[in-house]
Amino acid sequence: MRLGRAGKGFAFLMSGTVAAQVVSLLALPLLSRIYAPADFGVFSFVLAVTAVLAPIAGLRLETAAMLPQDTTGVRAIVRACMTSIILFACGTVVVIELIRALGGIDATVDFPYLGVWVGVLVLLTALFSLMSQLALRDHRYQSVAARTLLQSSGTAVSQLGFGLVLRNAGGLLLGHAIGRAIGIIPLWRETRQYFGAVSTDARRNVWRDYWRFPAVFAPSALLNALGTQAPVIFVVAWFGVDAGGQVGMAERIVGLPLVLVGAAAGQVLEAEVAKRLREGAQGMRSIYWRVSAMLGGLAAIAALGFGILGGWLVPILLGAQWQDAGAAVQIMAMAAGIRLVGSPLSKFILLYQRSLANTVLDLVRVLLVGGAFAATMLLKMPLFPALWLIYTALALTYLITWVYGLVLTGRAPEQLRISEPRA
């Protein structure tokens, strides 16, 4: 893209995200020596479950908030989204604690108040996502970048501080929750104009005009999250919390390019493409190709770096107990590179409201990854061969998603029939 508002927005988000990840990277060698792999296993398990549930807590209405023309429509969406988030988070606590009471989780992850931790993090994560979307709607890229840095700094400092006292997974979880809260408070101040009261008719219009988001995109988001987060959950359940900690740490490392570049690119694309759609612009293959080329170059560098250097560099940085995490980084390298390209560009599918295709793609991801899990269990595969199979399946799903996005953006405007929602 030319350096316009979108380019500047990308630069703002990139700078904030880079600074945030620098803070996380500086803290990681300390955290890896304070907390054991088993602690990171519990932490990774809770974050993975949270990542599965948080995208559907608001029924995907946070994305719909990008589309109305006026403030009244946005307020109605925000009211419905907030209600859903609160009820969903409370329900999560009840359901998980009930499952624990029946002995369904303790055999894998024996940690006090697991349901409460997941419920609180689902609430905070979903609220942060909603408020970030509202800020992006107003093109407040600099604000979102600053909050990302503030949140990361708060998380790192809190986890280090609690690690000196608790020295268990509770320190990691409590620090993460505090970091989320630190990021939410200033975002709410900047977006509170969207939290006002609205009429009953406006609330009714939300469900009439944006029914695809809760009815189709929310289940699709659940499938998407399951496909990406299931590997850590499966490893913890099948191989134990120690192995889960190693894989969770590896995921955290190979996810850096996606967090640094992919998240910023996806946020800017979502805001700018939504604006163009509101203005009636359609057929954006040239943008799709330019962003693909930019992300593809970065993805190739990241994949090669992880594949070549991960095995010996990770134990040096994190400590000798993380040898397996280094090997896992090398295995994940290819999937991480392809995901860096496919994940941000999947925003086109959501904003073009291609609900059926989005659901099919997410279902394919779940089936392929689930097939890898089944093969692992049936063949009783060791950890590393299982990881090769699982992350190859993930890489294939993101490649398929990218190809569909390319086909979608090349269609003629009259073939797209993007609905014009009422505010």
Backbone torsions as a table, in degrees:
resi	resn	phi	psi	omega
1	MET	NA	147.2	172.9
2	ARG	-66.8	158.4	-178.6
3	LEU	-77.3	83.1	173.9
4	GLY	-114.7	-147.8	178.3
5	ARG	-61.8	-41.6	179.6
6	ALA	-64.7	-42.1	179.6
7	GLY	-64.9	-41.5	177.7
8	LYS	-67.0	-38.2	177.3
9	GLY	-61.5	-43.3	177.5
10	PHE	-61.6	-40.9	-179.9
11	ALA	-64.1	-42.6	178.1
12	PHE	-61.8	-49.3	-178.2
13	LEU	-64.9	-39.3	178.2
14	MET	-62.7	-45.0	-177.7
15	SER	-63.6	-43.0	178.3
16	GLY	-65.6	-41.4	-179.1
17	THR	-69.4	-40.6	177.4
18	VAL	-60.3	-46.5	179.4
19	ALA	-61.7	-40.1	179.3
20	ALA	-63.9	-41.7	-179.3
21	GLN	-72.6	-29.0	174.0
22	VAL	-62.2	-42.2	176.9
23	VAL	-60.7	-46.0	-179.8
24	SER	-63.2	-41.1	-179.9
25	LEU	-65.6	-39.2	178.7
26	LEU	-65.5	-33.3	-179.6
27	ALA	-80.3	-26.1	-171.7
28	LEU	-60.2	-45.5	178.4
29	PRO	-61.5	-27.7	176.6
30	LEU	-77.1	-44.6	179.9
31	LEU	-62.8	-37.9	-178.2
32	SER	-68.3	-17.9	178.1
33	ARG	-98.9	-18.2	176.4
34	ILE	-84.5	-43.5	-176.2
35	TYR	-103.7	144.1	179.3
36	ALA	-81.2	161.5	175.9
37	PRO	-55.0	-35.6	178.9
38	ALA	-64.0	-36.1	176.4
39	ASP	-64.1	-43.6	176.9
40	PHE	-66.7	-27.0	176.3
41	GLY	-64.6	-46.9	176.8
42	VAL	-63.3	-45.8	179.7
43	PHE	-59.6	-46.1	-180.0
44	SER	-64.8	-37.8	178.6
45	PHE	-62.8	-47.2	-179.4
46	VAL	-64.1	-43.3	179.7
47	LEU	-65.5	-36.8	179.1
48	ALA	-65.9	-44.4	177.7
49	VAL	-63.8	-40.8	176.8
50	THR	-60.9	-43.5	-179.6
51	ALA	-65.3	-26.9	175.6
52	VAL	-73.6	-41.6	-172.5
53	LEU	-86.7	-35.7	-174.1
54	ALA	-59.3	-40.2	-179.1
55	PRO	-63.0	-23.3	-179.6
56	ILE	-101.1	-3.7	-178.4
57	ALA	-61.2	-38.2	179.7
58	GLY	-96.1	12.3	179.0
59	LEU	58.4	24.5	-179.8
60	ARG	64.0	16.2	178.9
61	LEU	-72.3	-17.9	176.5
62	GLU	-62.7	-32.5	175.9
63	THR	-73.6	-37.9	177.2
64	ALA	-61.3	-26.2	-180.0
65	ALA	-63.8	-15.2	178.2
66	MET	-75.9	-16.2	-165.1
67	LEU	-98.2	-35.1	-176.5
68	PRO	-60.0	151.9	-179.4
69	GLN	-78.6	-32.3	-173.9
70	ASP	-121.2	170.2	-176.1
71	THR	-67.5	-33.5	-178.9
72	THR	-60.2	-44.2	178.8
73	GLY	-62.6	-39.3	179.2
74	VAL	-66.6	-42.5	179.6
75	ARG	-61.3	-39.0	179.0
76	ALA	-64.7	-40.3	178.1
77	ILE	-65.8	-44.0	-179.0
78	VAL	-62.2	-40.2	179.2
79	ARG	-61.9	-45.8	178.7
80	ALA	-65.6	-39.9	-179.3
81	CYS	-66.2	-43.9	179.6
82	MET	-62.6	-43.2	178.8
83	THR	-60.1	-44.3	180.0
84	SER	-63.6	-43.0	-178.1
85	ILE	-61.0	-46.8	-177.6
86	ILE	-64.4	-47.4	-179.8
87	LEU	-64.2	-40.1	-178.7
88	PHE	-66.1	-43.1	-179.9
89	ALA	-62.8	-42.7	178.0
90	CYS	-64.3	-42.6	177.8
91	GLY	-62.6	-35.6	178.4
92	THR	-60.8	-44.0	179.1
93	VAL	-59.7	-46.8	-177.2
94	VAL	-63.4	-46.9	-176.1
95	VAL	-65.6	-46.1	-177.9
96	ILE	-66.5	-41.5	178.9
97	GLU	-66.6	-32.7	176.0
98	LEU	-67.0	-41.9	177.3
99	ILE	-63.0	-40.4	178.3
100	ARG	-64.0	-40.0	-180.0
101	ALA	-63.1	-28.6	178.3
102	LEU	-88.5	2.7	177.6
103	GLY	80.1	21.9	-176.2
104	GLY	-84.4	-19.3	-176.3
105	ILE	-119.6	-32.7	-173.0
106	ASP	-57.1	-27.8	179.4
107	ALA	-64.7	-24.8	-179.2
108	THR	-100.0	-50.8	-176.3
109	VAL	-128.5	100.4	-179.6
110	ASP	-96.0	90.7	-177.8
111	PHE	-142.0	134.8	-175.3
112	PRO	-63.0	142.9	173.3
113	TYR	56.0	39.8	-177.9
114	LEU	-59.5	-42.6	179.9
115	GLY	-63.5	-37.3	178.8
116	VAL	-65.6	-43.4	178.8
117	TRP	-59.9	-47.1	-178.9
118	VAL	-64.3	-43.9	-179.1
119	GLY	-61.9	-43.9	179.9
120	VAL	-64.3	-44.2	-178.5
121	LEU	-69.4	-34.2	174.3
122	VAL	-61.8	-45.5	179.0
123	LEU	-59.0	-51.2	-176.7
124	LEU	-66.7	-40.6	-179.1
125	THR	-66.4	-43.7	-179.9
126	ALA	-66.6	-38.9	177.6
127	LEU	-65.3	-42.1	178.7
128	PHE	-62.7	-40.3	178.8
129	SER	-63.8	-44.5	179.2
130	LEU	-60.5	-49.0	-176.5
131	MET	-69.6	-32.5	175.2
132	SER	-64.4	-41.0	178.2
133	GLN	-63.0	-40.6	179.1
134	LEU	-65.3	-39.4	177.2
135	ALA	-66.2	-38.8	178.7
136	LEU	-68.2	-32.4	176.5
137	ARG	-57.2	-38.5	178.8
138	ASP	-88.3	8.8	179.6
139	HIS	58.8	37.5	176.4
140	ARG	-87.7	60.6	-176.1
141	TYR	-62.4	-39.2	-178.6
142	GLN	-64.8	-38.0	179.8
143	SER	-66.3	-44.7	179.3
144	VAL	-62.6	-39.8	178.9
145	ALA	-63.0	-43.0	-179.5
146	ALA	-64.8	-39.2	179.9
147	ARG	-68.8	-33.8	176.8
148	THR	-62.5	-43.5	177.4
149	LEU	-65.1	-42.5	-179.8
150	LEU	-62.8	-41.8	-179.8
151	GLN	-65.0	-44.7	-179.7
152	SER	-64.0	-41.9	179.9
153	SER	-64.3	-43.4	178.7
154	GLY	-63.1	-39.4	178.6
155	THR	-64.0	-48.3	-176.9
156	ALA	-62.2	-47.5	-178.5
157	VAL	-64.1	-42.1	-179.0
158	SER	-66.0	-43.8	-179.4
159	GLN	-65.5	-38.5	176.7
160	LEU	-66.3	-43.7	-179.0
161	GLY	-64.6	-46.5	-180.0
162	PHE	-70.3	-26.2	178.3
163	GLY	-64.9	-31.0	178.9
164	LEU	-73.3	-18.6	-178.4
165	VAL	-103.9	-51.4	-174.1
166	LEU	-87.5	-44.1	180.0
167	ARG	53.8	40.2	172.1
168	ASN	-149.1	-176.0	-176.1
169	ALA	-60.5	-24.0	178.4
170	GLY	-59.3	-35.9	177.9
171	GLY	-65.1	-40.9	178.4
172	LEU	-65.4	-43.9	-177.3
173	LEU	-69.2	-44.1	-179.8
174	LEU	-64.5	-41.5	177.1
175	GLY	-62.3	-39.9	179.0
176	HIS	-65.0	-41.8	179.6
177	ALA	-63.7	-42.7	179.3
178	ILE	-63.4	-41.2	177.6
179	GLY	-60.2	-43.1	177.6
180	ARG	-59.9	-45.7	-178.5
181	ALA	-62.9	-39.0	179.4
182	ILE	-62.7	-35.9	178.8
183	GLY	-75.1	-28.5	-175.2
184	ILE	-74.6	-42.1	-171.1
185	ILE	-56.9	-52.5	179.9
186	PRO	-68.8	-29.9	176.5
187	LEU	-64.4	-38.6	178.7
188	TRP	-63.1	-39.0	179.6
189	ARG	-61.3	-33.7	-176.9
190	GLU	-86.3	-15.9	-176.6
191	THR	-119.1	9.7	-172.7
192	ARG	-66.9	-14.3	176.7
193	GLN	-65.4	-17.0	179.4
194	TYR	-92.0	2.4	-177.0
195	PHE	-105.3	20.3	-179.4
196	GLY	-80.9	171.8	179.7
197	ALA	-73.2	151.4	178.9
198	VAL	-137.5	163.0	-178.5
199	SER	-75.0	165.0	177.5
200	THR	-63.9	-37.9	178.8
201	ASP	-62.2	-41.0	179.7
202	ALA	-64.5	-40.1	178.1
203	ARG	-66.2	-36.4	178.8
204	ARG	-66.7	-36.6	179.9
205	ASN	-63.3	-29.1	179.0
206	VAL	-58.1	-48.9	-177.1
207	TRP	-72.5	-28.6	179.8
208	ARG	-76.9	-40.1	-174.0
209	ASP	-91.7	-24.9	-175.2
210	TYR	-123.2	31.3	-176.4
211	TRP	-62.5	-25.2	-178.9
212	ARG	-63.6	-30.5	-176.6
213	PHE	-66.5	-52.7	175.8
214	PRO	-74.3	-33.3	-174.1
215	ALA	-80.3	-32.1	-174.1
216	VAL	-120.6	-50.7	-174.2
217	PHE	-73.3	-29.6	176.8
218	ALA	-66.1	-50.6	174.2
219	PRO	-59.6	-35.5	178.0
220	SER	-65.4	-38.7	177.6
221	ALA	-64.3	-36.2	176.6
222	LEU	-62.8	-45.1	177.8
223	LEU	-62.8	-41.6	179.4
224	ASN	-61.2	-48.5	-179.0
225	ALA	-64.7	-38.5	177.3
226	LEU	-60.4	-42.3	-178.8
227	GLY	-64.2	-34.5	-177.5
228	THR	-90.3	-31.7	-177.0
229	GLN	-94.9	-17.4	-177.2
230	ALA	-58.2	-34.6	-179.9
231	PRO	-54.8	-46.1	180.0
232	VAL	-66.1	-43.8	179.3
233	ILE	-60.4	-43.8	-179.4
234	PHE	-65.3	-43.0	-178.6
235	VAL	-63.1	-42.5	177.8
236	VAL	-62.2	-43.7	-177.2
237	ALA	-70.4	-36.5	-172.7
238	TRP	-95.7	-39.2	-175.3
239	PHE	-106.2	-11.9	177.7
240	GLY	105.1	166.7	-175.1
241	VAL	-69.9	-29.3	177.6
242	ASP	-64.1	-49.5	176.7
243	ALA	-62.9	-38.2	177.4
244	GLY	-61.8	-36.9	176.9
245	GLY	-64.8	-41.2	178.3
246	GLN	-63.5	-46.3	-179.0
247	VAL	-69.2	-39.2	177.4
248	GLY	-61.8	-40.4	176.7
249	MET	-64.9	-42.0	178.0
250	ALA	-62.5	-41.9	177.1
251	GLU	-60.1	-39.4	-179.7
252	ARG	-64.2	-37.2	-178.4
253	ILE	-74.1	-50.5	-177.9
254	VAL	-70.9	-17.8	176.9
255	GLY	-78.4	-7.2	-178.4
256	LEU	-57.1	-48.1	178.4
257	PRO	-60.6	-37.0	178.6
258	LEU	-65.8	-39.7	178.5
259	VAL	-71.1	-42.4	-177.0
260	LEU	-68.4	-48.0	-172.1
261	VAL	-109.0	-48.9	-173.3
262	GLY	-63.0	-43.0	-179.3
263	ALA	-64.8	-43.3	178.8
264	ALA	-64.0	-45.1	179.1
265	ALA	-62.2	-42.3	179.7
266	GLY	-64.8	-40.1	-179.9
267	GLN	-66.6	-43.6	179.3
268	VAL	-66.5	-43.6	177.7
269	LEU	-58.3	-43.8	-178.2
270	GLU	-62.0	-44.3	-179.0
271	ALA	-68.6	-45.1	-175.3
272	GLU	-74.9	-40.4	178.2
273	VAL	-67.2	-39.0	176.5
274	ALA	-60.5	-40.9	178.2
275	LYS	-62.7	-43.8	-179.7
276	ARG	-65.5	-36.3	177.6
277	LEU	-67.4	-38.6	176.6
278	ARG	-62.5	-30.8	-179.5
279	GLU	-86.9	-3.2	177.2
280	GLY	94.9	2.7	179.9
281	ALA	-75.2	140.7	-178.9
282	GLN	-144.4	165.1	178.7
283	GLY	71.9	82.3	-171.3
284	MET	-119.7	39.4	-177.1
285	ARG	-63.6	-34.6	-179.0
286	SER	-62.5	-40.7	176.8
287	ILE	-64.4	-42.0	-179.4
288	TYR	-58.5	-44.6	-180.0
289	TRP	-66.8	-42.2	-177.6
290	ARG	-64.5	-44.8	179.2
291	VAL	-66.8	-38.1	177.7
292	SER	-60.8	-42.5	-179.8
293	ALA	-65.1	-42.8	179.6
294	MET	-63.2	-49.6	-178.8
295	LEU	-68.3	-34.7	-179.7
296	GLY	-62.7	-40.3	178.0
297	GLY	-64.0	-44.2	178.4
298	LEU	-66.2	-37.2	-179.8
299	ALA	-64.8	-39.5	179.4
300	ALA	-63.3	-42.9	178.6
301	ILE	-62.7	-45.5	-178.7
302	ALA	-63.5	-45.3	-177.6
303	ALA	-64.0	-42.8	178.8
304	LEU	-65.3	-41.2	179.8
305	GLY	-63.0	-45.8	178.7
306	PHE	-65.8	-41.8	-176.6
307	GLY	-66.6	-34.5	-176.1
308	ILE	-90.3	-42.3	-170.2
309	LEU	-99.1	-19.8	-171.3
310	GLY	-57.4	-40.5	-173.0
311	GLY	-61.6	-36.7	-177.9
312	TRP	-105.5	-22.6	-177.0
313	LEU	-78.5	-38.0	-177.2
314	VAL	-60.6	-48.8	178.7
315	PRO	-62.8	-30.3	178.1
316	ILE	-66.5	-43.2	-176.7
317	LEU	-75.8	-39.1	-171.4
318	LEU	-101.0	-20.1	-177.7
319	GLY	118.0	158.9	-173.7
320	ALA	-63.3	-25.8	-178.1
321	GLN	-70.6	-7.0	-178.6
322	TRP	-106.1	27.8	178.5
323	GLN	-59.2	-44.1	-179.5
324	ASP	-65.1	-32.3	177.2
325	ALA	-63.6	-37.3	177.5
326	GLY	-63.2	-43.5	177.3
327	ALA	-64.1	-38.3	178.9
328	ALA	-66.1	-35.0	176.5
329	VAL	-59.5	-43.5	178.6
330	GLN	-62.6	-39.3	180.0
331	ILE	-66.7	-36.8	-176.1
332	MET	-82.1	-6.2	-169.9
333	ALA	-57.4	-48.9	-177.1
334	MET	-63.2	-47.0	-179.6
335	ALA	-62.1	-37.9	-179.9
336	ALA	-63.7	-40.6	179.4
337	GLY	-64.9	-45.8	-179.6
338	ILE	-67.1	-37.3	178.9
339	ARG	-65.1	-33.7	179.1
340	LEU	-60.3	-30.8	178.2
341	VAL	-86.9	-47.3	-172.2
342	GLY	-73.0	-36.3	-173.8
343	SER	-66.2	-50.9	178.9
344	PRO	-61.9	-38.7	-176.6
345	LEU	-73.5	-12.7	175.5
346	SER	-67.9	-12.6	176.3
347	LYS	-59.7	-31.7	178.6
348	PHE	-58.5	-41.4	-177.4
349	ILE	-64.2	-40.5	-179.0
350	LEU	-68.2	-47.5	-176.4
351	LEU	-71.9	-27.8	174.9
352	TYR	-79.5	-1.1	177.3
353	GLN	56.0	42.5	175.4
354	ARG	-87.3	74.3	-169.3
355	SER	-65.1	-45.9	-178.2
356	LEU	-64.2	-46.3	-179.9
357	ALA	-62.4	-40.7	179.3
358	ASN	-61.2	-42.4	179.3
359	THR	-66.0	-42.8	179.9
360	VAL	-62.1	-44.0	179.5
361	LEU	-61.8	-42.8	179.1
362	ASP	-67.7	-36.6	177.5
363	LEU	-65.8	-38.9	176.3
364	VAL	-60.7	-41.1	179.1
365	ARG	-61.9	-45.7	-179.7
366	VAL	-63.7	-42.2	-178.6
367	LEU	-65.6	-42.7	-179.2
368	LEU	-67.1	-46.2	179.7
369	VAL	-67.5	-40.3	177.0
370	GLY	-62.4	-37.0	175.5
371	GLY	-62.1	-37.8	176.4
372	ALA	-64.5	-39.1	176.6
373	PHE	-63.0	-45.2	-178.1
374	ALA	-62.2	-42.1	178.8
375	ALA	-63.7	-39.1	178.0
376	THR	-59.9	-45.1	-177.8
377	MET	-72.5	-41.7	-178.2
378	LEU	-67.4	-39.7	-178.3
379	LEU	-90.3	-4.4	-178.3
380	LYS	51.9	51.1	-176.6
381	MET	-72.1	144.7	171.4
382	PRO	-66.0	172.0	-173.4
383	LEU	-59.1	-52.0	-172.3
384	PHE	-67.4	-45.1	173.5
385	PRO	-59.7	-36.1	177.5
386	ALA	-63.3	-40.8	179.1
387	LEU	-64.9	-39.1	176.0
388	TRP	-57.5	-45.5	-178.2
389	LEU	-66.7	-44.8	-176.6
390	ILE	-64.6	-46.8	-174.2
391	TYR	-80.4	-20.1	169.3
392	THR	-68.5	-40.6	176.3
393	ALA	-61.7	-41.7	178.1
394	LEU	-63.2	-42.8	179.9
395	ALA	-60.1	-41.7	-180.0
396	LEU	-62.4	-39.0	-178.6
397	THR	-66.3	-38.6	179.2
398	TYR	-71.5	-31.3	175.4
399	LEU	-65.5	-42.9	177.8
400	ILE	-62.8	-41.0	179.1
401	THR	-61.7	-42.5	179.7
402	TRP	-62.7	-43.2	-179.4
403	VAL	-62.2	-42.5	179.1
404	TYR	-64.2	-41.3	177.6
405	GLY	-59.8	-38.7	177.8
406	LEU	-63.1	-43.9	178.1
407	VAL	-63.6	-42.4	-177.3
408	LEU	-62.7	-46.6	-176.3
409	THR	-73.0	-12.5	178.6
410	GLY	-92.4	-3.1	-179.2
411	ARG	-73.6	153.1	177.5
412	ALA	-67.8	150.3	-177.8
413	PRO	-53.7	-39.5	-177.4
414	GLU	-69.3	-16.3	179.2
415	GLN	-83.6	-16.4	-173.3
416	LEU	-83.4	-42.4	178.1
417	ARG	49.8	54.9	176.9
418	ILE	-76.4	122.8	-175.7
419	SER	-69.2	146.7	176.4
420	GLU	-99.1	99.1	-175.0
421	PRO	-68.6	149.9	175.7
422	ARG	-87.3	144.5	-177.7
423	ALA	-77.9	NA	NA
